[in-house]
Amino acid sequence: MSDELPVPEADLAHEAETGTGALQLSLGRRLAAEAVGTGFLIVAVIGSGIMATNLSPDDVGLQLLQNSFATMGALIGLILMFGAVSGAHFNPVVTVVDRMLGSISTKDTGLYVVAQTVGGCVGAVVANLMFELPAVNISTKVRSSPALWLSEVVATVGLLLVIHGCVRTGRAKVVPFAVGLWIGGAYWFTSSTSFANPAVTVARTLSNTFAGIAPSSAPMFIVAQLVGMVVGFGLIRLFYPHPVEES
């Protein structure tokens, strides 16, 4: 098996999560989809967390169950919705790995990351307002420990392997469901509840609710996610050096 970086394949450049969408739309339209999609994702994460707290105030386990199922369902729907439009990354880690693998340009990568982060922050504001909270409600929930940081590495590595393991073995059509199930499951088997997304991490600092994270805790979460990105990239090259045509 060659350990050289595989030559980018045309199919990877247009699949959900590994490219910029089968419709091959203009950059402006793709950026709008990334912003709106990430915003909706944050609305689901924060909004379901608030609703879970309201409905099950004395049962944290049930709150997490409700939060994870809502996030999983929304993520599957959003990837199906925007996969052909922009690639439905909604995550700077996903976008940067795609750049490292050659399926998106450097310019588009930078603009995708900005759109995802801005869209996520707007989504946090919308979620707060939907539940009659201040538009910007800075979180005080400290999440800081080596165990949490390790969890973010694990969650991020797994996310990237799920994406590329499906697409590079000819199963691109199941990516929305595989990604949603991974994130939903990782809510439970990681101590950090699987943020695995720098844009989501930044946005969740703006809501002092069940899903929030204190701004002081966010930098190390993002560092851990970037470490997971590097490890995940290496494992993608190791396990899936060349994509398989989807039948």
MITILUM-656456 format. One record per residue (C-alpha): x, y, z; residue number from 1; chain. Coordinates in pm, 1 decimal. Each point is the difference from the previous one (the first is absolute). Layout:
<rs>
+----------+----------+----------+-----+-----+
|       c1 |       c2 |       c3 | seq | mol |
+----------+----------+----------+-----+-----+
|        X |        Y |        Z | NUM |   A |
...
+----------+----------+----------+-----+-----+
</rs>
This chain:
<rs>
+----------+----------+----------+-----+-----+
|       c1 |       c2 |       c3 | seq | mol |
+----------+----------+----------+-----+-----+
|      0.0 |      0.0 |      0.0 |   1 |   A |
|    135.6 |    339.0 |    -96.6 |   2 |   A |
|     33.1 |    254.1 |    277.2 |   3 |   A |
|     -5.7 |    290.1 |   -244.8 |   4 |   A |
|   -288.1 |    245.4 |     13.3 |   5 |   A |
|   -258.6 |   -123.0 |   -249.6 |   6 |   A |
|    -64.3 |    213.8 |   -305.4 |   7 |   A |
|   -329.5 |    183.5 |     57.4 |   8 |   A |
|   -283.7 |   -175.7 |   -181.3 |   9 |   A |
|   -281.2 |    189.2 |   -172.3 |  10 |   A |
|   -265.6 |   -184.6 |    198.2 |  11 |   A |
|    146.1 |    102.4 |    337.2 |  12 |   A |
|    -15.8 |    365.6 |    -99.2 |  13 |   A |
|   -379.2 |    -15.8 |    -34.3 |  14 |   A |
|   -116.9 |   -235.1 |    274.0 |  15 |   A |
|   -155.1 |    112.7 |    328.6 |  16 |   A |
|    261.7 |     59.4 |    271.0 |  17 |   A |
|    298.0 |    -56.1 |   -233.9 |  18 |   A |
|    -61.6 |    262.7 |   -266.1 |  19 |   A |
|   -197.9 |    307.0 |    -95.4 |  20 |   A |
|   -326.3 |   -152.0 |   -119.2 |  21 |   A |
|   -127.8 |   -187.5 |   -302.3 |  22 |   A |
|   -188.4 |    305.3 |   -129.4 |  23 |   A |
|    330.1 |    189.4 |    -43.8 |  24 |   A |
|   -157.1 |    331.7 |     96.2 |  25 |   A |
|    173.2 |    336.1 |     30.8 |  26 |   A |
|    210.5 |     71.7 |    307.3 |  27 |   A |
|   -251.6 |    250.1 |    137.0 |  28 |   A |
|   -281.9 |   -252.2 |     -4.9 |  29 |   A |
|    218.8 |   -264.6 |    160.5 |  30 |   A |
|    109.6 |    237.4 |    275.4 |  31 |   A |
|   -362.0 |     90.0 |     70.5 |  32 |   A |
|    -83.1 |   -370.8 |     30.8 |  33 |   A |
|    289.9 |    -57.8 |    239.9 |  34 |   A |
|   -106.6 |    295.6 |    214.6 |  35 |   A |
|   -368.3 |    -93.2 |      4.4 |  36 |   A |
|     73.3 |   -369.4 |     55.3 |  37 |   A |
|    237.0 |     64.3 |    289.6 |  38 |   A |
|   -249.6 |    245.6 |    143.6 |  39 |   A |
|   -278.6 |   -258.0 |    -10.1 |  40 |   A |
|    231.0 |   -256.7 |    157.4 |  41 |   A |
|     69.7 |    234.0 |    292.5 |  42 |   A |
|   -370.5 |     78.9 |     34.1 |  43 |   A |
|    -58.4 |   -375.0 |     34.6 |  44 |   A |
|    282.0 |    -50.3 |    251.8 |  45 |   A |
|    -80.3 |    295.9 |    223.2 |  46 |   A |
|   -376.7 |      2.3 |    -48.5 |  47 |   A |
|    -41.1 |   -368.8 |     83.5 |  48 |   A |
|    224.1 |     45.8 |    302.9 |  49 |   A |
|   -221.5 |    278.9 |    130.5 |  50 |   A |
|   -317.5 |   -195.1 |    -72.6 |  51 |   A |
|    142.0 |   -309.9 |    169.1 |  52 |   A |
|     84.4 |    201.3 |    309.2 |  53 |   A |
|   -352.8 |    144.8 |      7.4 |  54 |   A |
|   -170.4 |   -336.4 |    -48.3 |  55 |   A |
|    226.4 |   -214.6 |    221.6 |  56 |   A |
|    149.5 |    240.0 |    255.8 |  57 |   A |
|    100.2 |   -270.3 |    247.2 |  58 |   A |
|    139.5 |   -266.2 |   -234.6 |  59 |   A |
|    331.1 |     87.2 |   -167.4 |  60 |   A |
|     18.8 |   -337.0 |   -173.2 |  61 |   A |
|   -336.3 |     55.4 |   -165.0 |  62 |   A |
|    106.6 |    351.1 |    -95.5 |  63 |   A |
|    304.3 |   -138.9 |   -177.9 |  64 |   A |
|   -212.7 |   -263.7 |   -174.8 |  65 |   A |
|   -239.0 |    264.6 |   -130.0 |  66 |   A |
|    284.5 |    229.8 |   -101.9 |  67 |   A |
|    188.8 |   -274.8 |   -183.0 |  68 |   A |
|   -302.2 |   -129.0 |   -191.7 |  69 |   A |
|   -100.2 |    347.7 |   -114.0 |  70 |   A |
|    354.7 |     77.7 |   -111.6 |  71 |   A |
|     33.0 |   -331.4 |   -181.2 |  72 |   A |
|   -326.5 |     47.5 |   -187.1 |  73 |   A |
|     76.5 |    358.2 |    -95.2 |  74 |   A |
|    350.1 |    -88.0 |   -120.8 |  75 |   A |
|   -128.0 |   -278.4 |   -225.7 |  76 |   A |
|   -263.4 |    231.6 |   -144.6 |  77 |   A |
|    243.9 |    285.1 |    -55.5 |  78 |   A |
|    254.5 |   -216.1 |   -182.8 |  79 |   A |
|   -277.6 |   -133.5 |   -223.6 |  80 |   A |
|   -120.9 |    356.3 |    -51.0 |  81 |   A |
|    330.0 |    167.3 |    -84.1 |  82 |   A |
|    232.1 |   -284.7 |   -101.8 |  83 |   A |
|    -43.2 |     68.0 |   -370.9 |  84 |   A |
|      6.5 |    377.4 |     49.9 |  85 |   A |
|    324.3 |     59.7 |    191.7 |  86 |   A |
|    120.6 |   -341.3 |    114.9 |  87 |   A |
|   -173.5 |     55.6 |    335.0 |  88 |   A |
|    320.2 |     24.4 |    201.4 |  89 |   A |
|   -134.1 |    221.8 |    281.5 |  90 |   A |
|    335.7 |    -59.0 |    169.3 |  91 |   A |
|    342.6 |    162.6 |    -53.3 |  92 |   A |
|    174.0 |   -329.7 |     77.8 |  93 |   A |
|   -182.2 |   -172.0 |   -285.4 |  94 |   A |
|     78.9 |    286.4 |   -236.2 |  95 |   A |
|    370.5 |     18.6 |     87.5 |  96 |   A |
|     43.0 |   -375.0 |    -44.5 |  97 |   A |
|   -162.3 |     31.2 |   -340.8 |  98 |   A |
|    255.2 |    268.3 |    -82.1 |  99 |   A |
|    282.2 |   -225.1 |    118.1 | 100 |   A |
|   -133.0 |   -269.6 |   -231.4 | 101 |   A |
|    -32.2 |    241.4 |   -290.9 | 102 |   A |
|   -376.8 |      5.6 |    -57.3 | 103 |   A |
|    -54.0 |    369.2 |     85.7 | 104 |   A |
|    210.2 |    308.6 |    -66.1 | 105 |   A |
|    184.8 |    201.6 |    263.4 | 106 |   A |
|   -217.0 |    305.7 |    -63.9 | 107 |   A |
|   -321.9 |   -197.6 |     30.2 | 108 |   A |
|    128.0 |   -167.8 |    316.2 | 109 |   A |
|     58.6 |    331.1 |    176.2 | 110 |   A |
|   -338.0 |    137.5 |   -103.7 | 111 |   A |
|   -179.2 |   -322.1 |     98.1 | 112 |   A |
|    149.5 |     20.7 |    349.7 | 113 |   A |
|   -110.2 |    363.2 |     36.3 | 114 |   A |
|   -351.3 |    -79.6 |   -125.9 | 115 |   A |
|    -31.8 |   -297.1 |    235.3 | 116 |   A |
|    111.6 |    200.1 |    302.0 | 117 |   A |
|   -217.5 |    302.0 |    -74.7 | 118 |   A |
|   -298.4 |   -220.5 |    -80.8 | 119 |   A |
|     47.5 |   -194.3 |    321.1 | 120 |   A |
|      9.7 |    317.3 |    209.4 | 121 |   A |
|   -316.7 |    130.2 |   -165.3 | 122 |   A |
|   -161.0 |   -336.6 |     70.8 | 123 |   A |
|     87.6 |     32.2 |    369.1 | 124 |   A |
|   -166.1 |    341.2 |     11.5 | 125 |   A |
|   -311.8 |   -136.7 |   -169.9 | 126 |   A |
|    -17.5 |   -294.1 |    241.2 | 127 |   A |
|     25.8 |    231.7 |    298.8 | 128 |   A |
|   -274.2 |    227.0 |   -134.1 | 129 |   A |
|   -232.8 |   -293.1 |    -73.0 | 130 |   A |
|     -2.2 |    -77.8 |    370.8 | 131 |   A |
|    -28.7 |    362.7 |    114.5 | 132 |   A |
|    360.8 |     24.5 |    117.4 | 133 |   A |
|    237.0 |    290.7 |    -66.6 | 134 |   A |
|    123.8 |    -11.0 |   -359.7 | 135 |   A |
|    360.0 |    -33.2 |    116.2 | 136 |   A |
|     13.9 |   -193.8 |    323.9 | 137 |   A |
|    365.7 |    -82.2 |     71.2 | 138 |   A |
|     38.6 |   -345.9 |    147.8 | 139 |   A |
|    149.7 |    -52.5 |    344.8 | 140 |   A |
|     19.4 |   -379.8 |    -35.0 | 141 |   A |
|    366.3 |    -90.3 |     49.0 | 142 |   A |
|    106.7 |   -311.0 |   -192.4 | 143 |   A |
|    369.8 |    -45.1 |     66.2 | 144 |   A |
|    192.1 |   -320.0 |     68.3 | 145 |   A |
|    237.3 |   -237.2 |   -183.0 | 146 |   A |
|   -281.5 |   -255.3 |    -22.2 | 147 |   A |
|   -221.6 |    246.3 |   -184.3 | 148 |   A |
|    281.5 |     98.0 |   -236.9 | 149 |   A |
|     77.3 |   -364.6 |    -74.8 | 150 |   A |
|   -369.8 |    -54.1 |    -67.6 | 151 |   A |
|      5.7 |    276.5 |   -258.9 | 152 |   A |
|    298.9 |   -159.8 |   -172.9 | 153 |   A |
|   -178.9 |   -335.9 |    -10.1 | 154 |   A |
|   -330.4 |    147.6 |   -120.0 | 155 |   A |
|    169.2 |    198.3 |   -277.0 | 156 |   A |
|    212.8 |   -290.7 |   -123.6 | 157 |   A |
|   -306.2 |   -224.2 |     -9.9 | 158 |   A |
|   -205.9 |    258.7 |   -187.4 | 159 |   A |
|    263.1 |     34.7 |   -272.5 | 160 |   A |
|     40.7 |   -376.5 |    -35.3 | 161 |   A |
|   -376.7 |    -47.8 |    -24.1 | 162 |   A |
|    -19.8 |    257.0 |   -280.2 | 163 |   A |
|    294.7 |   -120.6 |   -203.8 | 164 |   A |
|    -54.7 |   -364.7 |     79.1 | 165 |   A |
|   -341.9 |     26.9 |   -163.7 | 166 |   A |
|     86.1 |    223.2 |   -294.6 | 167 |   A |
|    329.1 |   -168.0 |    -90.9 | 168 |   A |
|   -155.0 |   -346.7 |      0.5 | 169 |   A |
|   -287.0 |     85.8 |   -230.9 | 170 |   A |
|   -267.2 |     64.1 |    262.3 | 171 |   A |
|    -37.6 |    377.5 |    -27.3 | 172 |   A |
|   -379.5 |    -22.9 |     13.3 | 173 |   A |
|      5.3 |   -116.2 |    361.8 | 174 |   A |
|    220.8 |    286.1 |    121.9 | 175 |   A |
|   -286.7 |    211.1 |    143.1 | 176 |   A |
|   -120.7 |   -289.7 |    212.4 | 177 |   A |
|    347.4 |   -118.9 |     98.8 | 178 |   A |
|    104.9 |    348.2 |    112.4 | 179 |   A |
|   -321.7 |     57.7 |    192.2 | 180 |   A |
|     25.9 |   -336.4 |    174.0 | 181 |   A |
|    366.2 |     54.8 |     88.5 | 182 |   A |
|    -66.9 |    338.7 |    158.0 | 183 |   A |
|   -311.5 |   -129.0 |    176.8 | 184 |   A |
|    191.8 |   -294.3 |    139.4 | 185 |   A |
|    302.8 |    207.1 |     93.8 | 186 |   A |
|   -221.6 |    220.8 |    217.3 | 187 |   A |
|    -11.1 |   -305.1 |    227.1 | 188 |   A |
|    339.0 |   -167.7 |    -23.2 | 189 |   A |
|    213.3 |    314.5 |     34.0 | 190 |   A |
|     21.2 |    200.6 |    319.9 | 191 |   A |
|     -6.6 |    323.9 |   -199.6 | 192 |   A |
|   -328.6 |    -92.9 |   -177.0 | 193 |   A |
|    179.3 |     22.3 |   -335.8 | 194 |   A |
|     24.1 |    358.0 |   -121.6 | 195 |   A |
|    254.5 |   -108.0 |   -269.4 | 196 |   A |
|    -45.6 |    332.6 |   -180.5 | 197 |   A |
|    180.6 |    333.2 |     56.0 | 198 |   A |
|   -284.1 |    210.4 |   -143.8 | 199 |   A |
|   -252.9 |   -174.2 |    223.9 | 200 |   A |
|    232.1 |     48.1 |    297.7 | 201 |   A |
|     24.9 |    374.1 |    -57.7 | 202 |   A |
|   -375.4 |     33.9 |    -50.8 | 203 |   A |
|    -83.8 |   -191.6 |    316.5 | 204 |   A |
|    187.5 |    258.8 |    209.5 | 205 |   A |
|   -287.9 |    238.0 |    -79.2 | 206 |   A |
|   -267.4 |   -193.9 |    188.6 | 207 |   A |
|      7.1 |    -53.0 |    375.3 | 208 |   A |
|   -215.2 |   -311.2 |    -22.2 | 209 |   A |
|     28.0 |   -378.9 |      5.2 | 210 |   A |
|    214.5 |     -8.1 |   -316.5 | 211 |   A |
|    218.8 |    299.0 |     86.4 | 212 |   A |
|    372.7 |     17.5 |     57.5 | 213 |   A |
|    184.5 |    280.6 |    177.4 | 214 |   A |
|    220.3 |    211.9 |   -229.4 | 215 |   A |
|    300.0 |    -86.6 |    218.9 | 216 |   A |
|    -53.7 |   -370.0 |    -74.2 | 217 |   A |
|    -46.4 |     34.6 |   -376.1 | 218 |   A |
|    366.5 |     45.3 |   -108.9 | 219 |   A |
|    116.3 |   -335.9 |    134.6 | 220 |   A |
|   -302.9 |   -172.6 |   -151.5 | 221 |   A |
|     96.1 |    146.2 |   -336.1 | 222 |   A |
|    364.6 |   -101.2 |     45.9 | 223 |   A |
|   -112.0 |   -356.0 |     75.5 | 224 |   A |
|   -223.6 |      0.2 |   -307.9 | 225 |   A |
|    292.9 |    115.0 |   -214.4 | 226 |   A |
|    216.0 |   -277.5 |    145.3 | 227 |   A |
|   -278.2 |   -242.4 |    -89.9 | 228 |   A |
|     -5.7 |    148.6 |   -350.1 | 229 |   A |
|    371.4 |    -69.9 |    -51.3 | 230 |   A |
|    -29.5 |   -355.2 |    135.7 | 231 |   A |
|   -311.3 |    -60.9 |   -208.1 | 232 |   A |
|    171.9 |    124.8 |   -315.2 | 233 |   A |
|    287.3 |   -241.0 |     57.3 | 234 |   A |
|   -235.9 |   -292.9 |     52.7 | 235 |   A |
|   -197.4 |     87.1 |   -313.4 | 236 |   A |
|    322.0 |    -17.4 |   -201.3 | 237 |   A |
|     89.3 |   -327.8 |    169.0 | 238 |   A |
|   -333.1 |   -180.4 |    -35.2 | 239 |   A |
|   -150.2 |    154.9 |   -314.8 | 240 |   A |
|    287.4 |     96.2 |   -232.9 | 241 |   A |
|   -217.3 |    -13.8 |   -310.8 | 242 |   A |
|   -376.1 |     45.2 |    -33.8 | 243 |   A |
|   -217.5 |   -278.4 |   -138.4 | 244 |   A |
|   -253.6 |     84.4 |   -269.8 | 245 |   A |
|   -357.8 |     -5.2 |    127.8 | 246 |   A |
|   -217.4 |   -245.2 |   -190.5 | 247 |   A |
+----------+----------+----------+-----+-----+
</rs>
